[in-house]
Amino acid sequence: MQLNEQLSQIGQSLAGIVPEIFLATFFLVYLVAELLLNRGANEEKTTSWLFYLSLGGAVVALGLIMGQWSEVADFRFRPLLFLDNKAVFFKILVVVAWLFTLLHIRLLRYRFPAELSALLIATVLGMCLLTMATHWLTVYLALELLSLSSYLLVALSPAKKAAEGALKYLLFGAISSAIMLYGISLIYGLTGTLDFTNPAMRLGLAANAPLVMNVAMLMTLGGLLFKLSLVPFHVWTPDVYEAAPTPLVSFLSVAPKAAVLLVLMRVATSLPAELLPLLGGIALISITVGNVAALWQQNARRLLAYSSIAQAGYLIVGVVAYNQLGFESATFYVAAYLLLNMAAFLLIDLLLPRSDTPLAEYEGLGKPHALVAMVLTVVMVALAGLPPTVGFTAKWLIFSALWDSYQQQGEPWLVWLLIVGILNAAISLAYYLRLPYLLFFKKAKTETVLPVYSGWGKIISGVLLIAIIMLFLKPEWLMGIIQNT
């Protein structure tokens, strides 16, 4: 290839990653702005300026990403990145989660170090790159950028528990990263390529014994399973969710899962069919472990942590269905889960602002906080998968895709996954409905005072309620966009 052709390809590739270039530049601009503004004596004014700068950057990033929707699907820096409507859709989910987190922090008046927003920018950049990754080294580097920023985000709180949670997160993350890197080396040795859009990867894996394939892929997927909080890489989840501040837990509970899910869908299409039962087994165990362990939790954030393990298992069900409906259902599920989980964390924070969220303290809060408590009840019902909420639609689509896959393939393990998934959905009612029970059927131990920002809290709660119900009544609004990706 001539030098002119190479320069032309580099120029085209750079033009295709404008949002990522903006985020990298904005990260540096924010750091400089922070240094300059922190020289002022008015801390309140400085915090406000930095917040609006972050908010403006997030809005600009969202606009740039939405502008990519109509672009022709093609590689960028072939074969490292691939931009298509799927990547754009998942990047939009990530940036929406970022915006929601900034509003959560502002509404609840959290006092974080100024570095928080810079770390959020770096985290979002890592996730945006991850959604386009089609090469194992790109996946690894983007995952490391995401992970390192996440460890620091968890450690931001001055509480001792946050430092402990961040240390556990770091240790488990380092182990998962090392396992993944070793798995990548095995994949390269077995196939001679790290590009999982290359047919040589599927052929090279299929040429080996099933045990060798399963071990190599399980190790390679270690970093992705860690971010999804799937068994056996889930141990860090409850401790980190309990230790970190609620807005950051809200962000880290959904945004990385969205980015990683797309990578997993891309990887699944390049794997031999013999590896799908491995993912199915991980999904089944994760759903069961998450739901059963949640039954004994005494803290709202730990309860949602085990819930997220189970919900991640349901996400994988759509992937192992291995059909068009399965991938579309998994995409619908992650979008619905992003809405529901971030709503749940915001609402529990509105009821007990900036608290450690022990379940006992929610007793009797339903009456003084009627609207917020009612919307939280609807969110919990949605997470359990009951109508009339978008959670029911998401689970129904996932199970429908799994049943269609069974009818096409006739594999018995697909039926077992379907049965266990439905049974676990019933088990989850026992802990999802526990919080509404405490809110409305228990007496408050102390008199509660409505927070001064309850007006904004009510408005946001109302908007969330409308979104959850309308996506049940009109799921084609979201599914139509997904089918065009």
N, C-alpha and C positions, 0 to 999 in steps of 0.2 A: 504493500500500500504506500502510495506516494505521501510526502509530507503535507501537501495541500489537502489531500483527502482526509488525512488524520486530523488536521486542524479544523476542517469543516465538520467532521464528526464530533469533535470536542465541543465546538460551538453549538451544534444542534443539541448535544447532551446537556450543556449548561443551560440552554434556553428551556429545557424540559424540567429543570429542577429549581426554577425561580423561587418558589416558596421556601425551599430548604436553604437557598442562598440568603434569602431575606432573614430567615430565622437565625442563621449563623451570624449575619451582620448585626441583627437586632440584639443578639446576646452581647456582643461587644459594645454596642451603643449604650445598652442598659447599664453595663458595668461602669462605663465612663460617666454616665449621667448620675449614677449612684455616688460615685466619688465626688463629683462636683456639688451635688445637692446636699450631701451630708456635711458639707462645711458650714451650712447655715445653722442658726441656733434654734429655729422653729421646727421641732421634730414632727409635730402634727402636720404642718404644711408640706414638709419633705415627704412624709409617708403618703400623703394625698397625691402629690405630683407623680411619685413613682408608681402608684396604683394606676393612675390614668394613663401613664406611659405604657404600662404592661397591657392594660385593657385595649389601648389603641393599637399596639403591636399585634395582639391576638385577633382583632377585627381585620386588620390589614392582611394578616396571614390567611384568615378564613376567606377573604375576598380573592386573594391570589390562587388559593387552592380551588375554589369554585370556578375560577376562570380556566382551569385545566380540564373541565368536564368534557368539552367538545373536542379535545385534542385526539389525534389518531394514536391508537395504542401502539407503542413501539419501545424498543430498548433505549436506555440511557447508559452510556459507558458500557456497552455490550460486553459481557453478559451480566454485568453487576446489578443493574437496576432495570425495572420494567414499569412504565407508567401506562395505566389503563383506567377506565372508569371505576373499577373495583378499588384500586389504590386511592383514587380521589375520594370515593365515598368513605373509606375508612379513615383517611386523613381528616375529612370533615368531622367525623365522630370524635377524633382525638382533640381537635381544636375546640369543638363545642364543649367537651369535658373540661378543657383548660379554662374557657370562659366561665363556665358554671362554677369552677373552683375559685376563681378570682372574685366572683360575686358572693360566693359563700363566705369567703374570708372577710370581705368588706361588710356584709350584712351582719355577721356575728361579731365584728370588731376585734378580730384576732390581732395580736401584736407579734408579728414575726420579724426576724432580721431581714434587712433589705435584700439579702442574697437569695431569699426564697423565690422571688420572681425570676431571677437569673437562672436558677436551677430548674424552674418549671419550663423555661424556654429551651434549655438544653435537653430536658426530658422529652419535650414535644418534638424537637428536632430528631432525636434518636428514633422516636416512634414513626415519624413521617418517612424517614429513610427505611425503616423496617417494613413498612407497607409495600415498598417498591422492590425489596430485595429478592433477587432470584439466584443468588450465589451464596454458598455457605460462609465464605469469608465476609461478605457484606452483611449477612445476617448476624454473624458474630460481632463485628465491629459496631453495628447499630445497637445490638443488644447490650454491649458493654457501655456505650454512651448512655443508654437508658438506665442501666443498672446502677452505674456509679452516681448518677444524678439522684436516683431514687434513694440510695443509701443515705446521702446527705440530707435529702428532704425529711426523711424519718428522724434524723438526729437533730433537726432544727429546734425542737422544743427544749426549753431549759430543764424540764423535768428529768429526774434520774431514770425513770421508766423508759423514756424516749431513747436515751443513750443505750440502754440495755437492749431495746428492741432493734435499734439500728445495728448494733454489734451482731446480734443473731442473724439479721437480714444479710449483713455483709458476709458472715461466715458461710451461711447456706448458699448465698449467691456465688461466692468464690468456688465452693465445691462443685456446684452445678455448672459453672463456667468451665472449670477444669475438665469435668466429665464430658461436656459438650465438645471441647477442643480436641480431646482424645478421640471422641467418636468421629469428628470430622476427618481426622487423620486416617482412621480406619476406612471411612467411606472413600477417601481419595485412593487409598491402597487397593480397595476392592473394585473401584470403577474407573479410576484414572481421570476423574473430573469432579469439580465441586459445583458445577452449574446444574441445578436441578430442573432446568428446562431442556437439558440435553438428553436425548433418548439413551445415551450410553450409560447414564446412571441407573435407569430402570433395568437395562439388559445386564449390566455388571452386577447388580445386587441379585437379580434372579438367577445368575449363574452360580451362586454360592448356596451352601446348606442353609436351611431355615433358621437354625440356631445362630449361625454367624450373622445372618441378616438381621434377626431380631435384636441381638446384642449391639450390633453396630448402630442400628437406628435408634434404639432406646437411649444409648449414650449420646448420640448426636442431638436428639430431641430434648436432652436434659435441660438446656437453658430455656427452651420454649415452654416446657412443662413447668419449670420453676416459676416463670412469669404468669402462667395460667393458674398456678396454685393447685396443680394436679398431683395426685398420689403417684410416686413416692416423694415428690419434691414439694410437699405442702406444709411441712412441719413449722416453717417460719411464720405462716400466715396469721394465726390467732394472736401471737405475741406482738407482731408488728402492728396489727390492726388495733390492739388495745393500747399500745404505747404511743403511737403517733397522734398528732392533732387530727381531729375529725375531718376538716376539709381536705387534708393531704391523703388521709386514708380513703376518702371518697374518690379522689382522683386516681390513686394508685390501684384501687379495686376494680376499675373498669377500663381506663384508657390503655394500659399495656395489654390487657386481654384482647381488646379490639385489634391492635396492631399485630399481635402474635397470631391471632386466629387466621388472618389473611395469609400469613406466611405458611401456616399449617395446611391451609387449603391448597396453596400452590405446591407445597411439598407432597401432599397426598396424591396429587395427579401424576407425580413422577415416581411413585413407589409401586413395586409389585403388589398385586392383590393379596398375596400371602401375608403382608404386613398389617393389613387392616384389622384382623382380630386382636393384634397387640394393642392398637389404639382403642378398640372396643372394650378390651379388658380394663385398660386404664380408666376409661370413662365410667364403666360400671362400678369399679372399686371406689373411684372418687365420689360418685353420686351417693353411694352407700355410706362411706366414711364421713362425708360432710354432713349428711342429714342426721345420722345417728349421733355423732359427736355434738351437734348443735342442741340436742335435747337437754343436755345437762348444763348449759352455759348460764351464768348469772350476770353477764355483762352484755349490753346491747351490741357493742362493737365486736366482741368475740363471737356472739351469735351470728352476726352478719359475715364474719370471717369464715366460719364453717359453712354458712350458706353459700359463700362465693366459691368454695371448693366444689360443692354439689352443682352449682350453676355452671361452673366451668366444664364439669362432666357432661352436662346437657349440651353445651356448645360442641363438644367433640362428637356427640351422637350425630349431629348434622353432617360432620365431616366423614365419619365412617359409613354413613348411608351411601356415600360415594355416587350420588346422582345429582342432576341439576337442581332438583327440588331440595335435596339435602344441603347443598351449598347456599342456596337462596334462603332456606330456613335458618341455617346457622347465622347468616348475615342479619336476618330479621331479628333473631334471638339476641344477638349481641347489641343491636341498636336499642331494642326494648329493655334489655338488662342495664344498659348505660343509663337510660332514663329512670328506671325504677331504683337502681342501687344508689345513684347520686341523690335522688329524691329522698330515699330512706335516711341516708346520713344527714342530709340537711334538716329533715323534720325532727329527728331525734336530737339534733343540736339546737333547734329552735325551742324544743320543750325544756331541755336542760342545757342552757348555753355554756359552752366551754367546760363541760364537766367530764368526769371519767366514765360516764354513762352506765352505772350499775342499774340493773333492771328494777331493783327494789325502789329506787327513787322515782320511777315513772308511775307509781301507784297513785291513782286518783287524779292524774293530770288531765284527763279527758274533758272534765267539765269546765275548768278555767281556760283551757285552750281547745275549745270545741272543734273549730275548723281544722287546725293543724293536726289534732288527734284523729279526726275523721279521715283526713287525707292520708295520714300515716297508716291507718287501718286498711284503706284501699290499696296502698302500696304493698303492705304485707300480704293481703289477699292476692294481689297480682304476682308477687314473687312465688307464692304457693302454686300459682297456675290456675286460679279459679276465675270464672266469668263474673261480671262483665268487664274484664280488664284486658289490656294488651298482653299480660303474662299468660293468660289462657290461650290466646291466639298463637303466641310464640311456641308454647309447649305442644299445642295441637299440630302445628306445622312440622315441628321436629319429629314427633311420633308418626305423622303421616308419611314423611320422607323415609323413615326407618321401615315402616310397613311396606311401602312400595319397593324398597330395596330388597326386602325379604322375598316378595313375590317374584322379583326378577331373578334373584340369585339362588333362593332356596336354602341359604345357609342357616343352620339351627341357632348359631350364636347370636344372630340378629334378633331372633324371637326372644331369647333370654334377656338380651339388652333392653328390648321393648318392655317386657314384663317387669323387670327390675326397675326400670325407669318410671313406669306408672305407679308401682307400689311405693317407690320412694317419694313420689309426688304426694301420695296420701300421708306418708310419715311426716313430711315437712309441715303439714298443717298443725301438728302438735306444738311446734316452736314458733312458726310464723304468727299464729293467732294468740300466742302468749302475751305479746306486747299489747295488742288491743284489749285483752282481758284485764291486764293490770291498769290500763288507762281508764277503763269505763266501769269495771266491776270491783275495784278495790278503793278503799278510802285513802285519801292523802294523809301522810304522816305529819306534814307541816303545811301551813298555808303558803301557796305559791303566789309570786308577784309577776304579773305580765311584763315581759321585757318592753323597753321603750320602742323597739323596732318591730313590734308585733304587727303593725299595719302593713309594712312591707312583707313580713312573713306570711300574712294572710293572703296578700295578692299573689305571691309566688306559689303558695299552696294551692290556690284556686286554679292557676295556670297549669300546674302539674296534674291536678285532678282532671281537668278537661282533656289534656293530652293523653292520659292513661285510658280514659273512657273512649275518646274519639278514635284512637288507634285500634280499639276493639271493634267499634262499629264500622270503621272505614280502614281496614288494614291494607286495602289496595293502594291507599295514598303512599305508604312506605314501600309496599311490595312492588309497586309499579316502578319506583326509582331503582330498587334493587335489581329488578329484571332487566333494566337498561344498562347495568354495569358490565 
